Amino acid sequence: MNNSVSNTARLLGAGLRALLVLTLVTGALYPLVVTGIAQGLFNDKANGSEVKADGRVVGSSLIGQAYNLPLKEGQETPAPDLKWFQGRPQNGLGTNSVNTQYQLILSGATNRSGDNEELIQWVKDAKAAVVKDNSTGTYKVKPSQVPADAVTSSGSGLDPNISPQYADIQVHRVAENNGLSTAQVQKLVDEHTEGRTLGFMGEPRVNVLELNIALKELAAKS
């Protein structure tokens, strides 16, 4: 009987010591080491890839933002502010979602198939809006020029990037609304176009937030 109690106590003591050691290693030492390495080697990424302008954080390069006019009485959704480059559609999980305006409550795709009638209508409406919004007195956008990312939301609904093709068809409209030349604005787009990661992964892209910050600085100087 005494041996049984002694063995049980010994096993409990060993289990408790293992628990304390593992708690210390995995709950304190390991997180501190990983955090230290991340802050030392990848400070920007470890802190959320913050984007700063005028000395303050204005967003993250990983999260898309909306550039809209204030919501008017009677409007369900605000109209886009056409002085800025616009990102991808913000459908998120659909029109009734809490994520329709890049709100960070949840994210996700529309989960609609390619032949879904509602999705097809969204794409048609989005293409018509892109053509209308980006056509100016001296430049007309053709429906064939509208790329897929201009009329579809991403898998998360929070994509911060657009294709160079979508940025290019916005150049004339942005230039006109900011009193700039198309050459100046096109130069901004070219400077903010990133190539494929490591030369072969992903697609060329333009970060909309960073591009609009540069646009604001350029417009302020003009």
C-alpha positions as CSV (number, residue, x, y, z in Angstrom):
1,M,0.0,0.0,0.0
2,N,2.8,2.4,1.0
3,N,4.6,1.6,-2.3
4,S,1.5,2.3,-4.3
5,V,1.1,5.7,-2.6
6,S,4.8,6.4,-3.0
7,N,4.7,5.6,-6.8
8,T,1.6,7.7,-7.3
9,A,3.2,10.6,-5.5
10,R,6.4,10.2,-7.6
11,L,4.5,10.1,-10.8
12,L,2.4,13.2,-9.9
13,G,5.6,15.0,-8.9
14,A,7.2,14.1,-12.2
15,G,4.1,15.2,-14.2
16,L,4.0,18.5,-12.3
17,R,7.7,19.2,-12.9
18,A,7.2,18.4,-16.6
19,L,4.2,20.7,-16.7
20,L,6.1,23.6,-15.2
21,V,9.1,23.1,-17.4
22,L,7.0,22.8,-20.6
23,T,4.9,25.8,-19.6
24,L,8.1,27.9,-19.1
25,V,9.6,26.7,-22.4
26,T,6.6,26.8,-24.7
27,G,4.6,29.5,-22.9
28,A,7.4,32.0,-22.1
29,L,10.9,31.3,-23.5
30,Y,9.8,30.2,-27.0
31,P,7.4,33.1,-27.6
32,L,10.0,35.6,-26.3
33,V,12.7,34.2,-28.6
34,V,10.4,34.1,-31.7
35,T,9.2,37.6,-30.9
36,G,12.7,38.9,-30.5
37,I,13.9,37.4,-33.8
38,A,10.8,38.8,-35.6
39,Q,11.3,42.3,-34.2
40,G,15.0,42.2,-34.9
41,L,14.9,40.7,-38.4
42,F,11.4,41.5,-39.7
43,N,10.3,44.5,-37.7
44,D,7.9,45.9,-40.3
45,K,6.1,42.6,-41.0
46,A,6.0,41.6,-37.3
47,N,4.1,44.8,-36.6
48,G,1.5,44.4,-39.2
49,S,3.2,46.0,-42.3
50,E,2.1,49.4,-41.1
51,V,2.0,52.2,-43.7
52,K,2.7,55.7,-42.4
53,A,2.0,59.2,-43.8
54,D,2.5,62.5,-42.2
55,G,4.1,60.8,-39.2
56,R,1.1,58.6,-38.3
57,V,-0.1,55.1,-39.2
58,V,-2.8,55.3,-41.9
59,G,-3.2,51.6,-42.6
60,S,-1.5,48.3,-43.5
61,S,-0.1,47.3,-46.8
62,L,-1.9,44.0,-46.3
63,I,-5.4,45.3,-45.9
64,G,-7.4,47.2,-48.6
65,Q,-9.2,50.5,-47.8
66,A,-12.2,52.2,-49.2
67,Y,-11.9,55.6,-50.9
68,N,-15.5,56.9,-50.9
69,L,-17.4,60.1,-50.5
70,P,-19.4,60.6,-47.3
71,L,-22.7,58.7,-47.3
72,K,-25.6,60.9,-48.4
73,E,-29.1,60.7,-47.1
74,G,-31.0,57.9,-48.8
75,Q,-27.9,56.2,-50.1
76,E,-27.3,52.5,-49.1
77,T,-23.7,52.6,-50.1
78,P,-21.4,55.6,-50.6
79,A,-20.2,56.7,-54.0
80,P,-16.5,56.3,-54.8
81,D,-14.3,59.4,-54.5
82,L,-13.0,59.7,-58.0
83,K,-10.0,61.8,-57.1
84,W,-8.4,58.6,-55.7
85,F,-7.3,55.3,-57.2
86,Q,-10.0,52.7,-56.4
87,G,-9.3,49.2,-55.2
88,R,-11.1,46.0,-56.0
89,P,-14.9,45.6,-55.4
90,Q,-15.7,45.2,-51.7
91,N,-18.3,42.5,-51.9
92,G,-16.6,40.4,-49.2
93,L,-19.2,37.8,-48.2
94,G,-21.9,39.4,-50.2
95,T,-24.1,42.5,-50.1
96,N,-25.6,41.7,-46.7
97,S,-22.3,41.0,-45.1
98,V,-20.7,43.1,-42.3
99,N,-17.6,43.2,-44.5
100,T,-19.0,45.1,-47.4
101,Q,-16.7,48.1,-46.8
102,Y,-13.4,46.5,-45.7
103,Q,-14.6,46.4,-42.1
104,L,-12.3,44.0,-40.2
105,I,-15.0,42.0,-38.4
106,L,-14.7,39.0,-40.8
107,S,-13.5,38.3,-44.3
108,G,-14.2,35.8,-47.0
109,A,-15.2,35.3,-50.6
110,T,-18.7,35.6,-52.1
111,N,-18.9,31.7,-52.4
112,R,-20.9,32.0,-55.6
113,S,-20.2,29.8,-58.6
114,G,-19.2,31.3,-61.9
115,D,-22.7,30.8,-63.4
116,N,-24.5,32.3,-60.4
117,E,-26.9,34.9,-61.7
118,E,-26.3,37.4,-58.9
119,L,-22.6,37.2,-59.3
120,I,-22.9,37.7,-63.1
121,Q,-25.0,40.8,-62.5
122,W,-22.5,42.1,-60.0
123,V,-19.8,41.7,-62.6
124,K,-21.8,43.4,-65.3
125,D,-22.7,46.3,-63.0
126,A,-19.1,46.7,-61.8
127,K,-17.8,46.7,-65.4
128,A,-20.3,49.4,-66.5
129,A,-19.3,51.5,-63.4
130,V,-15.6,51.2,-64.2
131,V,-16.2,52.2,-67.8
132,K,-18.3,55.2,-66.8
133,D,-16.2,56.4,-63.8
134,N,-12.9,56.2,-65.6
135,S,-13.9,57.7,-68.9
136,T,-13.1,61.4,-69.3
137,G,-13.7,64.0,-72.0
138,T,-10.5,63.1,-73.7
139,Y,-10.2,59.4,-72.8
140,K,-12.8,56.7,-73.2
141,V,-12.4,53.3,-71.4
142,K,-13.5,50.3,-73.5
143,P,-15.2,47.4,-71.8
144,S,-12.5,45.1,-73.3
145,Q,-9.9,47.1,-71.3
146,V,-11.5,46.3,-67.9
147,P,-9.5,43.6,-66.1
148,A,-11.0,40.9,-64.0
149,D,-9.7,42.4,-60.7
150,A,-11.7,45.6,-61.4
151,V,-15.0,43.7,-61.3
152,T,-14.5,40.9,-58.8
153,S,-13.6,40.9,-55.1
154,S,-10.7,38.7,-53.8
155,G,-10.9,35.5,-51.8
156,S,-10.7,37.5,-48.6
157,G,-12.5,40.6,-49.8
158,L,-9.7,42.6,-48.4
159,D,-7.1,42.6,-51.2
160,P,-4.9,45.8,-50.9
161,N,-3.6,45.5,-54.5
162,I,-4.8,45.9,-58.0
163,S,-3.3,44.9,-61.3
164,P,-1.3,47.4,-63.3
165,Q,-3.9,47.2,-66.0
166,Y,-6.6,48.4,-63.6
167,A,-4.4,51.2,-62.3
168,D,-3.6,52.3,-65.9
169,I,-7.3,52.8,-66.9
170,Q,-7.7,55.0,-63.8
171,V,-4.8,57.3,-64.7
172,H,-6.7,59.8,-66.9
173,R,-9.6,60.1,-64.4
174,V,-7.2,60.6,-61.4
175,A,-5.1,63.1,-63.3
176,E,-8.2,65.2,-64.3
177,N,-9.6,65.2,-60.8
178,N,-6.4,66.3,-59.2
179,G,-5.2,68.9,-61.7
180,L,-2.2,66.8,-62.8
181,S,-1.0,65.6,-66.1
182,T,-1.5,62.0,-67.2
183,A,2.3,61.6,-67.5
184,Q,2.8,62.6,-63.9
185,V,0.1,60.1,-62.7
186,Q,1.3,57.3,-65.0
187,K,4.8,57.8,-63.6
188,L,3.4,57.2,-60.1
189,V,1.7,54.0,-61.2
190,D,4.9,52.8,-62.8
191,E,7.0,53.6,-59.7
192,H,4.5,51.7,-57.5
193,T,4.2,48.6,-59.7
194,E,5.7,45.5,-58.1
195,G,6.7,42.5,-60.1
196,R,6.1,38.9,-59.3
197,T,7.5,37.7,-56.0
198,L,11.0,36.1,-56.6
199,G,10.3,36.6,-60.3
200,F,7.7,33.8,-60.7
201,M,5.2,33.8,-57.9
202,G,1.9,35.8,-58.1
203,E,1.2,38.6,-60.5
204,P,2.5,42.2,-61.0
205,R,0.5,44.4,-58.6
206,V,0.0,47.9,-57.4
207,N,-0.7,48.7,-53.7
208,V,-3.6,51.1,-53.7
209,L,-2.9,52.7,-50.3
210,E,0.7,53.4,-51.0
211,L,-0.1,54.7,-54.5
212,N,-2.8,57.1,-53.1
213,I,-0.4,58.4,-50.4
214,A,2.1,59.2,-53.2
215,L,-0.7,60.8,-55.2
216,K,-1.6,63.0,-52.3
217,E,2.0,64.2,-51.9
218,L,2.3,64.9,-55.6
219,A,-1.0,66.8,-55.7
220,A,0.1,68.9,-52.7
221,K,3.2,70.0,-54.5
222,S,1.4,71.0,-57.7
